[in-house]
Amino acid sequence: MGLADKAKNAAQDAAGKVKEAVGDATGNDDLRNEGQADQGKSSLKKAGENIKDAFKD
């Protein structure tokens, strides 16, 4: 996984966590769900990159 990809995934995960926390604090279920979705997308991207890296070796 490239360094840029890792940084993008980490940023997306962090943004998702912030959205989820703000959604929880304000009672905004849509924002909370959006944050959870962002975290899920980040995890899927990371898993895909790990699989690509495994086949490169």
C-alpha distance matrix in Angstrom:
0.0 3.7 6.5 8.4 6.5 6.7 10.2 11.2 10.6 12.4 15.0 15.6 16.1 18.4 20.3 20.8 22.2 24.5 25.7 26.4 28.3 30.3 31.1 32.4 34.4 36.0 36.5 34.5 33.1 31.5 29.4 28.6 27.5 25.4 23.6 23.0 21.7 19.2 18.0 17.9 15.9 13.3 13.3 13.2 10.2 8.3 10.1 9.3 5.6 6.8 9.4 7.9 6.3 9.8 11.6 10.3 11.9
3.7 0.0 3.8 5.4 5.2 6.3 8.7 10.0 10.7 12.3 14.3 15.5 16.6 18.3 20.0 21.1 22.7 24.5 25.8 27.0 28.7 30.4 31.5 33.0 34.7 36.2 37.0 34.9 33.9 32.0 29.7 29.2 28.4 26.0 24.2 24.2 22.9 19.9 19.1 19.6 17.3 14.5 15.4 15.5 12.1 10.8 13.2 12.3 8.7 10.5 13.0 11.0 9.6 13.3 14.6 12.6 14.4
6.5 3.8 0.0 3.8 5.4 5.1 6.2 8.7 9.9 10.5 12.2 14.2 15.3 16.3 18.2 19.9 21.0 22.5 24.2 25.6 26.9 28.5 30.0 31.5 32.8 34.4 35.6 33.6 33.0 31.3 28.6 28.2 27.9 25.4 23.2 23.6 22.8 19.5 18.6 19.8 17.8 14.5 15.8 16.7 13.4 11.8 14.9 14.7 11.2 12.7 15.8 14.3 12.7 16.1 17.9 16.0 17.3
8.4 5.4 3.8 0.0 3.8 5.4 5.1 6.2 8.6 9.8 10.5 12.3 14.2 15.2 16.4 18.2 19.9 21.0 22.4 24.2 25.7 26.9 28.3 30.1 31.5 32.7 33.9 31.7 31.1 29.1 26.5 26.5 26.1 23.3 21.5 22.2 21.1 17.6 17.4 18.8 16.3 13.4 15.5 16.2 12.6 12.1 15.4 14.8 11.8 14.2 16.9 15.3 14.5 18.2 19.6 17.9 19.8
6.5 5.2 5.4 3.8 0.0 3.8 5.4 5.1 6.1 8.5 9.8 10.5 12.2 14.1 15.2 16.4 18.3 19.9 20.9 22.4 24.3 25.7 26.7 28.4 30.2 31.4 32.2 29.9 29.0 27.0 24.6 24.4 23.6 21.0 19.3 19.6 18.2 15.0 14.7 15.5 13.0 10.2 12.1 12.4 8.8 8.5 11.8 11.1 8.5 11.2 13.8 12.5 12.3 15.8 17.2 16.2 18.3
6.7 6.3 5.1 5.4 3.8 0.0 3.8 5.5 5.2 6.1 8.5 9.9 10.5 12.1 14.1 15.2 16.4 18.3 19.9 20.9 22.5 24.3 25.5 26.9 28.5 30.1 31.0 29.1 28.2 26.7 24.1 23.5 23.0 20.7 18.5 18.6 17.9 14.7 13.6 14.8 13.1 9.6 10.9 12.3 9.4 7.7 11.2 11.7 9.1 10.6 13.9 13.4 12.5 15.6 17.8 16.9 18.3
10.2 8.7 6.2 5.1 5.4 3.8 0.0 3.8 5.5 5.1 6.1 8.6 9.8 10.4 12.1 14.0 15.3 16.4 18.2 19.8 21.0 22.4 24.0 25.6 26.8 28.3 29.6 27.7 27.3 25.7 22.8 22.5 22.5 20.0 17.6 18.5 18.0 14.4 13.7 15.8 14.0 10.6 12.8 14.6 11.7 10.7 14.4 14.9 12.6 14.4 17.6 17.0 16.2 19.4 21.5 20.4 21.9
11.2 10.0 8.7 6.2 5.1 5.5 3.8 0.0 3.8 5.5 5.1 6.1 8.5 9.8 10.5 12.2 14.2 15.3 16.3 18.2 19.9 21.0 22.2 24.2 25.6 26.7 27.8 25.5 25.0 23.0 20.3 20.4 20.1 17.2 15.3 16.4 15.3 11.7 11.8 13.7 11.3 8.5 11.5 12.7 9.8 10.0 13.7 13.8 12.1 14.6 17.4 16.8 16.8 20.0 21.7 21.0 23.0
10.6 10.7 9.9 8.6 6.1 5.2 5.5 3.8 0.0 3.8 5.4 5.1 6.1 8.5 9.8 10.5 12.3 14.3 15.2 16.3 18.3 19.9 20.8 22.4 24.3 25.6 26.3 24.2 23.2 21.6 19.1 18.5 18.0 15.6 13.5 13.8 12.9 9.6 8.9 10.4 8.6 5.2 7.8 9.5 7.1 6.9 10.6 11.4 10.3 12.3 15.1 15.3 15.4 18.1 20.2 20.1 21.8
12.4 12.3 10.5 9.8 8.5 6.1 5.1 5.5 3.8 0.0 3.8 5.5 5.1 6.1 8.5 9.8 10.5 12.3 14.2 15.2 16.5 18.3 19.8 21.0 22.5 24.2 25.3 23.6 23.0 21.8 18.9 18.1 18.3 16.1 13.3 13.9 14.0 10.7 9.2 11.8 11.0 7.4 9.3 12.1 10.4 9.2 12.8 14.3 13.0 14.2 17.5 18.0 17.5 20.0 22.5 22.3 23.5
15.0 14.3 12.2 10.5 9.8 8.5 6.1 5.1 5.4 3.8 0.0 3.8 5.4 5.1 6.0 8.5 9.8 10.5 12.2 14.1 15.3 16.4 18.1 19.8 21.0 22.3 23.7 21.8 21.6 20.1 17.0 16.8 17.3 14.7 12.1 13.7 13.7 10.0 9.8 12.7 11.6 8.8 11.7 14.0 12.3 12.1 15.7 16.8 15.6 17.4 20.5 20.6 20.4 23.2 25.4 25.1 26.6
15.6 15.5 14.2 12.3 10.5 9.9 8.6 6.1 5.1 5.5 3.8 0.0 3.8 5.5 5.1 6.1 8.6 9.9 10.4 12.1 14.2 15.3 16.2 18.2 19.9 20.9 21.7 19.5 18.9 17.2 14.4 14.3 14.2 11.4 9.2 10.6 10.1 6.3 6.8 9.6 8.2 6.1 9.5 11.5 10.3 11.0 14.2 15.2 14.9 16.9 19.5 19.9 20.4 22.9 24.9 25.0 26.8
16.1 16.6 15.3 14.2 12.2 10.5 9.8 8.5 6.1 5.1 5.4 3.8 0.0 3.8 5.5 5.0 6.3 8.7 9.9 10.5 12.3 14.3 15.2 16.5 18.4 20.0 20.6 18.9 18.0 17.0 14.3 13.1 13.2 11.4 8.4 8.9 9.5 6.4 4.7 8.0 8.2 5.7 7.8 10.8 10.5 10.3 13.2 15.1 15.0 16.2 19.0 20.1 20.3 22.3 24.8 25.2 26.6
18.4 18.3 16.3 15.2 14.1 12.1 10.4 9.8 8.5 6.1 5.1 5.5 3.8 0.0 3.8 5.3 5.1 6.3 8.7 9.8 10.6 12.4 14.1 15.3 16.5 18.3 19.6 18.2 18.1 17.4 14.1 13.2 14.3 12.5 9.1 10.6 11.9 8.9 7.7 11.4 11.8 9.4 11.5 14.6 14.1 13.7 16.7 18.7 18.2 19.3 22.3 23.2 23.1 25.3 27.9 28.0 29.2
20.3 20.0 18.2 16.4 15.2 14.1 12.1 10.5 9.8 8.5 6.0 5.1 5.5 3.8 0.0 3.8 5.4 5.1 6.1 8.5 9.9 10.5 12.1 14.1 15.3 16.3 17.7 15.8 15.9 14.7 11.3 11.3 12.4 10.0 7.1 9.8 10.7 7.5 8.1 11.7 11.6 10.2 12.9 15.5 15.0 15.4 18.5 19.9 19.7 21.4 24.1 24.8 25.1 27.5 29.7 29.9 31.5
20.8 21.1 19.9 18.2 16.4 15.2 14.0 12.2 10.5 9.8 8.5 6.1 5.0 5.3 3.8 0.0 3.8 5.4 5.1 6.1 8.6 9.9 10.4 12.2 14.1 15.3 15.8 13.9 13.3 12.2 9.3 8.4 9.1 7.2 3.8 6.0 7.3 4.9 5.2 8.7 9.5 8.8 11.1 13.5 13.9 14.6 17.0 18.7 19.3 20.7 23.0 24.2 24.9 26.8 29.1 29.7 31.3
22.2 22.7 21.0 19.9 18.3 16.4 15.3 14.2 12.3 10.5 9.8 8.6 6.3 5.1 5.4 3.8 0.0 3.8 5.5 5.1 6.1 8.6 9.8 10.5 12.2 14.2 15.0 14.0 13.6 13.6 10.5 8.7 10.4 9.7 5.9 7.2 9.9 8.2 7.0 10.5 12.2 11.0 12.4 15.5 16.2 16.1 18.4 20.6 21.0 21.8 24.4 25.9 26.2 27.9 30.5 31.2 32.3
24.5 24.5 22.5 21.0 19.9 18.3 16.4 15.3 14.3 12.3 10.5 9.9 8.7 6.3 5.1 5.4 3.8 0.0 3.8 5.4 5.1 6.1 8.4 9.8 10.5 12.1 13.8 12.7 13.4 13.3 9.7 8.9 11.5 10.4 7.1 9.7 12.1 10.3 10.1 13.7 14.8 13.8 15.7 18.6 18.9 19.0 21.6 23.6 23.8 24.9 27.6 28.8 29.0 31.0 33.5 33.9 35.2
25.7 25.8 24.2 22.4 20.9 19.9 18.2 16.3 15.2 14.2 12.2 10.4 9.9 8.7 6.1 5.1 5.5 3.8 0.0 3.8 5.5 5.2 6.0 8.5 9.8 10.5 11.6 9.7 10.2 9.6 5.9 5.9 8.4 7.1 4.7 8.0 10.0 8.9 9.8 12.9 13.9 13.9 16.0 18.3 18.9 19.7 22.0 23.7 24.3 25.8 28.1 29.3 29.9 31.9 34.2 34.8 36.3
26.4 27.0 25.6 24.2 22.4 20.9 19.8 18.2 16.3 15.2 14.1 12.1 10.5 9.8 8.5 6.1 5.1 5.4 3.8 0.0 3.8 5.5 5.1 6.1 8.6 10.0 10.2 9.0 8.7 9.2 6.4 4.0 6.8 7.2 4.5 6.2 9.3 9.3 9.3 11.9 13.9 14.1 15.3 17.8 19.1 19.6 21.5 23.6 24.6 25.5 27.7 29.4 30.0 31.6 34.0 35.0 36.3
28.3 28.7 26.9 25.7 24.3 22.5 21.0 19.9 18.3 16.5 15.3 14.2 12.3 10.6 9.9 8.6 6.1 5.1 5.5 3.8 0.0 3.8 5.4 5.1 6.1 8.6 9.7 9.8 10.5 11.8 8.9 6.9 10.3 10.9 8.1 9.8 13.0 12.7 12.1 15.1 17.2 16.8 17.9 20.8 21.9 22.0 24.0 26.4 27.0 27.7 30.2 31.9 32.2 33.8 36.4 37.2 38.3
30.3 30.4 28.5 26.9 25.7 24.3 22.4 21.0 19.9 18.3 16.4 15.3 14.3 12.4 10.5 9.9 8.6 6.1 5.2 5.5 3.8 0.0 3.8 5.4 5.0 6.0 8.2 7.8 9.8 10.6 7.5 7.1 10.8 10.9 9.0 11.6 14.3 13.8 14.3 17.2 18.8 18.7 20.4 22.9 23.8 24.3 26.5 28.5 29.1 30.2 32.6 34.0 34.5 36.3 38.8 39.4 40.8
31.1 31.5 30.0 28.3 26.7 25.5 24.0 22.2 20.8 19.8 18.1 16.2 15.2 14.1 12.1 10.4 9.8 8.4 6.0 5.1 5.4 3.8 0.0 3.8 5.5 5.3 5.6 4.5 6.0 7.3 4.9 4.3 8.0 8.9 8.1 10.2 12.7 13.2 13.9 16.2 18.0 18.6 20.1 22.3 23.6 24.5 26.3 28.1 29.2 30.4 32.5 34.0 34.9 36.5 38.8 39.8 41.2
32.4 33.0 31.5 30.1 28.4 26.9 25.6 24.2 22.4 21.0 19.8 18.2 16.5 15.3 14.1 12.2 10.5 9.8 8.5 6.1 5.1 5.4 3.8 0.0 3.8 5.6 5.2 6.5 7.2 9.9 8.3 6.1 9.6 11.5 10.2 11.2 14.3 15.2 15.1 17.2 19.6 20.0 20.9 23.4 25.0 25.5 27.0 29.3 30.4 31.2 33.3 35.2 35.8 37.1 39.7 40.8 42.0
34.4 34.7 32.8 31.5 30.2 28.5 26.8 25.6 24.3 22.5 21.0 19.9 18.4 16.5 15.3 14.1 12.2 10.5 9.8 8.6 6.1 5.0 5.5 3.8 0.0 3.8 5.7 7.8 9.9 12.3 10.3 9.2 12.9 14.2 12.8 14.4 17.5 17.8 17.8 20.4 22.5 22.6 23.7 26.4 27.7 28.0 29.8 32.1 32.9 33.7 36.1 37.8 38.2 39.7 42.3 43.2 44.4
36.0 36.2 34.4 32.7 31.4 30.1 28.3 26.7 25.6 24.2 22.3 20.9 20.0 18.3 16.3 15.3 14.2 12.1 10.5 10.0 8.6 6.0 5.3 5.6 3.8 0.0 3.8 5.4 8.6 10.7 9.2 9.3 12.8 13.8 13.3 15.4 17.9 18.4 19.1 21.5 23.3 23.8 25.3 27.6 28.8 29.5 31.4 33.4 34.4 35.5 37.6 39.2 39.9 41.6 43.9 44.8 46.2
36.5 37.0 35.6 33.9 32.2 31.0 29.6 27.8 26.3 25.3 23.7 21.7 20.6 19.6 17.7 15.8 15.0 13.8 11.6 10.2 9.7 8.2 5.6 5.2 5.7 3.8 0.0 3.8 6.0 9.0 8.8 8.3 11.2 13.1 13.2 14.5 16.9 18.2 18.9 20.7 22.7 23.7 24.9 26.9 28.5 29.5 31.0 32.9 34.3 35.3 37.2 38.9 39.9 41.3 43.6 44.8 46.2
34.5 34.9 33.6 31.7 29.9 29.1 27.7 25.5 24.2 23.6 21.8 19.5 18.9 18.2 15.8 13.9 14.0 12.7 9.7 9.0 9.8 7.8 4.5 6.5 7.8 5.4 3.8 0.0 3.8 5.5 5.5 6.3 8.7 10.1 10.9 12.6 14.4 15.7 17.0 18.7 20.3 21.6 23.1 24.8 26.2 27.6 29.1 30.7 32.2 33.5 35.2 36.8 38.0 39.5 41.6 42.7 44.4
33.1 33.9 33.0 31.1 29.0 28.2 27.3 25.0 23.2 23.0 21.6 18.9 18.0 18.1 15.9 13.3 13.6 13.4 10.2 8.7 10.5 9.8 6.0 7.2 9.9 8.6 6.0 3.8 0.0 3.8 5.5 5.0 6.0 8.4 9.8 10.5 12.1 14.1 15.3 16.3 18.2 19.9 21.0 22.4 24.3 25.7 26.9 28.5 30.3 31.5 32.9 34.7 36.1 37.4 39.3 40.8 42.5
31.5 32.0 31.3 29.1 27.0 26.7 25.7 23.0 21.6 21.8 20.1 17.2 17.0 17.4 14.7 12.2 13.6 13.3 9.6 9.2 11.8 10.6 7.3 9.9 12.3 10.7 9.0 5.5 3.8 0.0 3.8 5.5 5.2 6.1 8.6 9.9 10.4 12.3 14.3 15.2 16.4 18.4 20.0 21.0 22.5 24.4 25.7 26.8 28.6 30.2 31.6 33.0 34.6 36.1 37.8 39.1 41.1
29.4 29.7 28.6 26.5 24.6 24.1 22.8 20.3 19.1 18.9 17.0 14.4 14.3 14.1 11.3 9.3 10.5 9.7 5.9 6.4 8.9 7.5 4.9 8.3 10.3 9.2 8.8 5.5 5.5 3.8 0.0 3.8 5.4 5.0 6.2 8.7 9.7 10.5 12.4 14.2 15.2 16.6 18.5 20.0 21.1 22.7 24.5 25.8 27.1 28.7 30.4 31.7 33.0 34.8 36.7 37.7 39.5
28.6 29.2 28.2 26.5 24.4 23.5 22.5 20.4 18.5 18.1 16.8 14.3 13.1 13.2 11.3 8.4 8.7 8.9 5.9 4.0 6.9 7.1 4.3 6.1 9.2 9.3 8.3 6.3 5.0 5.5 3.8 0.0 3.8 5.4 5.1 6.3 8.7 10.0 10.8 12.5 14.4 15.6 16.8 18.6 20.2 21.4 22.9 24.6 26.1 27.3 29.0 30.7 31.8 33.2 35.4 36.6 38.2
27.5 28.4 27.9 26.1 23.6 23.0 22.5 20.1 18.0 18.3 17.3 14.2 13.2 14.3 12.4 9.1 10.4 11.5 8.4 6.8 10.3 10.8 8.0 9.6 12.9 12.8 11.2 8.7 6.0 5.2 5.4 3.8 0.0 3.8 5.3 5.0 6.1 8.6 9.9 10.4 12.3 14.2 15.3 16.5 18.4 20.0 21.0 22.5 24.4 25.7 27.0 28.7 30.2 31.5 33.4 34.9 36.6
25.4 26.0 25.4 23.3 21.0 20.7 20.0 17.2 15.6 16.1 14.7 11.4 11.4 12.5 10.0 7.2 9.7 10.4 7.1 7.2 10.9 10.9 8.9 11.5 14.2 13.8 13.1 10.1 8.4 6.1 5.0 5.4 3.8 0.0 3.8 5.4 5.0 6.2 8.7 9.8 10.5 12.3 14.3 15.3 16.5 18.4 20.0 21.0 22.6 24.4 25.8 27.1 28.6 30.3 32.0 33.2 35.2
23.6 24.2 23.2 21.5 19.3 18.5 17.6 15.3 13.5 13.3 12.1 9.2 8.4 9.1 7.1 3.8 5.9 7.1 4.7 4.5 8.1 9.0 8.1 10.2 12.8 13.3 13.2 10.9 9.8 8.6 6.2 5.1 5.3 3.8 0.0 3.8 5.4 5.1 6.3 8.7 10.0 10.7 12.5 14.4 15.5 16.7 18.6 20.2 21.3 22.7 24.7 26.0 27.1 28.8 30.9 31.9 33.6
23.0 24.2 23.6 22.2 19.6 18.6 18.5 16.4 13.8 13.9 13.7 10.6 8.9 10.6 9.8 6.0 7.2 9.7 8.0 6.2 9.8 11.6 10.2 11.2 14.4 15.4 14.5 12.6 10.5 9.9 8.7 6.3 5.0 5.4 3.8 0.0 3.8 5.4 5.1 6.2 8.7 9.9 10.6 12.4 14.4 15.4 16.6 18.5 20.1 21.1 22.7 24.6 25.7 27.0 29.2 30.5 32.1
21.7 22.9 22.8 21.1 18.2 17.9 18.0 15.3 12.9 14.0 13.7 10.1 9.5 11.9 10.7 7.3 9.9 12.1 10.0 9.3 13.0 14.3 12.7 14.3 17.5 17.9 16.9 14.4 12.1 10.4 9.7 8.7 6.1 5.0 5.4 3.8 0.0 3.8 5.4 5.0 6.2 8.6 9.8 10.5 12.3 14.2 15.3 16.5 18.4 19.9 21.1 22.7 24.3 25.7 27.4 28.9 30.7
19.2 19.9 19.5 17.6 15.0 14.7 14.4 11.7 9.6 10.7 10.0 6.3 6.4 8.9 7.5 4.9 8.2 10.3 8.9 9.3 12.7 13.8 13.2 15.2 17.8 18.4 18.2 15.7 14.1 12.3 10.5 10.0 8.6 6.2 5.1 5.4 3.8 0.0 3.8 5.4 5.1 6.2 8.7 10.0 10.6 12.4 14.3 15.4 16.6 18.4 20.1 21.3 22.6 24.4 26.2 27.2 29.1
18.0 19.1 18.6 17.4 14.7 13.6 13.7 11.8 8.9 9.2 9.8 6.8 4.7 7.7 8.1 5.2 7.0 10.1 9.8 9.3 12.1 14.3 13.9 15.1 17.8 19.1 18.9 17.0 15.3 14.3 12.4 10.8 9.9 8.7 6.3 5.1 5.4 3.8 0.0 3.8 5.5 5.1 6.3 8.7 10.0 10.6 12.4 14.3 15.4 16.5 18.5 20.1 21.0 22.6 24.8 25.9 27.4
17.9 19.6 19.8 18.8 15.5 14.8 15.8 13.7 10.4 11.8 12.7 9.6 8.0 11.4 11.7 8.7 10.5 13.7 12.9 11.9 15.1 17.2 16.2 17.2 20.4 21.5 20.7 18.7 16.3 15.2 14.2 12.5 10.4 9.8 8.7 6.2 5.0 5.4 3.8 0.0 3.8 5.4 5.1 6.3 8.7 9.9 10.6 12.4 14.3 15.3 16.6 18.5 19.9 21.1 23.1 24.6 26.2
15.9 17.3 17.8 16.3 13.0 13.1 14.0 11.3 8.6 11.0 11.6 8.2 8.2 11.8 11.6 9.5 12.2 14.8 13.9 13.9 17.2 18.8 18.0 19.6 22.5 23.3 22.7 20.3 18.2 16.4 15.2 14.4 12.3 10.5 10.0 8.7 6.2 5.1 5.5 3.8 0.0 3.8 5.4 5.1 6.2 8.6 9.9 10.6 12.3 14.2 15.4 16.6 18.3 20.0 21.5 22.8 24.9
13.3 14.5 14.5 13.4 10.2 9.6 10.6 8.5 5.2 7.4 8.8 6.1 5.7 9.4 10.2 8.8 11.0 13.8 13.9 14.1 16.8 18.7 18.6 20.0 22.6 23.8 23.7 21.6 19.9 18.4 16.6 15.6 14.2 12.3 10.7 9.9 8.6 6.2 5.1 5.4 3.8 0.0 3.8 5.5 5.2 6.2 8.6 9.9 10.6 12.3 14.3 15.4 16.4 18.4 20.4 21.2 23.0
13.3 15.4 15.8 15.5 12.1 10.9 12.8 11.5 7.8 9.3 11.7 9.5 7.8 11.5 12.9 11.1 12.4 15.7 16.0 15.3 17.9 20.4 20.1 20.9 23.7 25.3 24.9 23.1 21.0 20.0 18.5 16.8 15.3 14.3 12.5 10.6 9.8 8.7 6.3 5.1 5.4 3.8 0.0 3.8 5.4 5.1 6.2 8.6 9.9 10.5 12.4 14.3 15.2 16.4 18.7 20.1 21.4
13.2 15.5 16.7 16.2 12.4 12.3 14.6 12.7 9.5 12.1 14.0 11.5 10.8 14.6 15.5 13.5 15.5 18.6 18.3 17.8 20.8 22.9 22.3 23.4 26.4 27.6 26.9 24.8 22.4 21.0 20.0 18.6 16.5 15.3 14.4 12.4 10.5 10.0 8.7 6.3 5.1 5.5 3.8 0.0 3.8 5.4 5.1 6.1 8.6 9.8 10.6 12.4 14.2 15.3 16.9 18.6 20.4
10.2 12.1 13.4 12.6 8.8 9.4 11.7 9.8 7.1 10.4 12.3 10.3 10.5 14.1 15.0 13.9 16.2 18.9 18.9 19.1 21.9 23.8 23.6 25.0 27.7 28.8 28.5 26.2 24.3 22.5 21.1 20.2 18.4 16.5 15.5 14.4 12.3 10.6 10.0 8.7 6.2 5.2 5.4 3.8 0.0 3.8 5.4 5.1 6.2 8.6 9.9 10.6 12.2 14.2 15.7 16.7 18.8
8.3 10.8 11.8 12.1 8.5 7.7 10.7 10.0 6.9 9.2 12.1 11.0 10.3 13.7 15.4 14.6 16.1 19.0 19.7 19.6 22.0 24.3 24.5 25.5 28.0 29.5 29.5 27.6 25.7 24.4 22.7 21.4 20.0 18.4 16.7 15.4 14.2 12.4 10.6 9.9 8.6 6.2 5.1 5.4 3.8 0.0 3.8 5.4 5.1 6.2 8.7 9.9 10.4 12.3 14.5 15.3 16.9
10.1 13.2 14.9 15.4 11.8 11.2 14.4 13.7 10.6 12.8 15.7 14.2 13.2 16.7 18.5 17.0 18.4 21.6 22.0 21.5 24.0 26.5 26.3 27.0 29.8 31.4 31.0 29.1 26.9 25.7 24.5 22.9 21.0 20.0 18.6 16.6 15.3 14.3 12.4 10.6 9.9 8.6 6.2 5.1 5.4 3.8 0.0 3.8 5.5 5.0 6.3 8.7 9.8 10.5 12.7 14.4 15.8
9.3 12.3 14.7 14.8 11.1 11.7 14.9 13.8 11.4 14.3 16.8 15.2 15.1 18.7 19.9 18.7 20.6 23.6 23.7 23.6 26.4 28.5 28.1 29.3 32.1 33.4 32.9 30.7 28.5 26.8 25.8 24.6 22.5 21.0 20.2 18.5 16.5 15.4 14.3 12.4 10.6 9.9 8.6 6.1 5.1 5.4 3.8 0.0 3.8 5.4 5.1 6.3 8.6 9.9 11.0 12.6 14.8
5.6 8.7 11.2 11.8 8.5 9.1 12.6 12.1 10.3 13.0 15.6 14.9 15.0 18.2 19.7 19.3 21.0 23.8 24.3 24.6 27.0 29.1 29.2 30.4 32.9 34.4 34.3 32.2 30.3 28.6 27.1 26.1 24.4 22.6 21.3 20.1 18.4 16.6 15.4 14.3 12.3 10.6 9.9 8.6 6.2 5.1 5.5 3.8 0.0 3.8 5.4 5.1 6.1 8.6 10.1 10.6 12.7
6.8 10.5 12.7 14.2 11.2 10.6 14.4 14.6 12.3 14.2 17.4 16.9 16.2 19.3 21.4 20.7 21.8 24.9 25.8 25.5 27.7 30.2 30.4 31.2 33.7 35.5 35.3 33.5 31.5 30.2 28.7 27.3 25.7 24.4 22.7 21.1 19.9 18.4 16.5 15.3 14.2 12.3 10.5 9.8 8.6 6.2 5.0 5.4 3.8 0.0 3.8 5.5 5.0 6.1 8.8 9.9 11.0
9.4 13.0 15.8 16.9 13.8 13.9 17.6 17.4 15.1 17.5 20.5 19.5 19.0 22.3 24.1 23.0 24.4 27.6 28.1 27.7 30.2 32.6 32.5 33.3 36.1 37.6 37.2 35.2 32.9 31.6 30.4 29.0 27.0 25.8 24.7 22.7 21.1 20.1 18.5 16.6 15.4 14.3 12.4 10.6 9.9 8.7 6.3 5.1 5.4 3.8 0.0 3.8 5.4 5.0 6.5 8.8 10.3
7.9 11.0 14.3 15.3 12.5 13.4 17.0 16.8 15.3 18.0 20.6 19.9 20.1 23.2 24.8 24.2 25.9 28.8 29.3 29.4 31.9 34.0 34.0 35.2 37.8 39.2 38.9 36.8 34.7 33.0 31.7 30.7 28.7 27.1 26.0 24.6 22.7 21.3 20.1 18.5 16.6 15.4 14.3 12.4 10.6 9.9 8.7 6.3 5.1 5.5 3.8 0.0 3.8 5.4 5.3 6.4 9.1
6.3 9.6 12.7 14.5 12.3 12.5 16.2 16.8 15.4 17.5 20.4 20.4 20.3 23.1 25.1 24.9 26.2 29.0 29.9 30.0 32.2 34.5 34.9 35.8 38.2 39.9 39.9 38.0 36.1 34.6 33.0 31.8 30.2 28.6 27.1 25.7 24.3 22.6 21.0 19.9 18.3 16.4 15.2 14.2 12.2 10.4 9.8 8.6 6.1 5.0 5.4 3.8 0.0 3.8 5.5 5.1 6.6
9.8 13.3 16.1 18.2 15.8 15.6 19.4 20.0 18.1 20.0 23.2 22.9 22.3 25.3 27.5 26.8 27.9 31.0 31.9 31.6 33.8 36.3 36.5 37.1 39.7 41.6 41.3 39.5 37.4 36.1 34.8 33.2 31.5 30.3 28.8 27.0 25.7 24.4 22.6 21.1 20.0 18.4 16.4 15.3 14.2 12.3 10.5 9.9 8.6 6.1 5.0 5.4 3.8 0.0 3.8 5.5 5.6
11.6 14.6 17.9 19.6 17.2 17.8 21.5 21.7 20.2 22.5 25.4 24.9 24.8 27.9 29.7 29.1 30.5 33.5 34.2 34.0 36.4 38.8 38.8 39.7 42.3 43.9 43.6 41.6 39.3 37.8 36.7 35.4 33.4 32.0 30.9 29.2 27.4 26.2 24.8 23.1 21.5 20.4 18.7 16.9 15.7 14.5 12.7 11.0 10.1 8.8 6.5 5.3 5.5 3.8 0.0 3.8 5.4
10.3 12.6 16.0 17.9 16.2 16.9 20.4 21.0 20.1 22.3 25.1 25.0 25.2 28.0 29.9 29.7 31.2 33.9 34.8 35.0 37.2 39.4 39.8 40.8 43.2 44.8 44.8 42.7 40.8 39.1 37.7 36.6 34.9 33.2 31.9 30.5 28.9 27.2 25.9 24.6 22.8 21.2 20.1 18.6 16.7 15.3 14.4 12.6 10.6 9.9 8.8 6.4 5.1 5.5 3.8 0.0 3.8
11.9 14.4 17.3 19.8 18.3 18.3 21.9 23.0 21.8 23.5 26.6 26.8 26.6 29.2 31.5 31.3 32.3 35.2 36.3 36.3 38.3 40.8 41.2 42.0 44.4 46.2 46.2 44.4 42.5 41.1 39.5 38.2 36.6 35.2 33.6 32.1 30.7 29.1 27.4 26.2 24.9 23.0 21.4 20.4 18.8 16.9 15.8 14.8 12.7 11.0 10.3 9.1 6.6 5.6 5.4 3.8 0.0
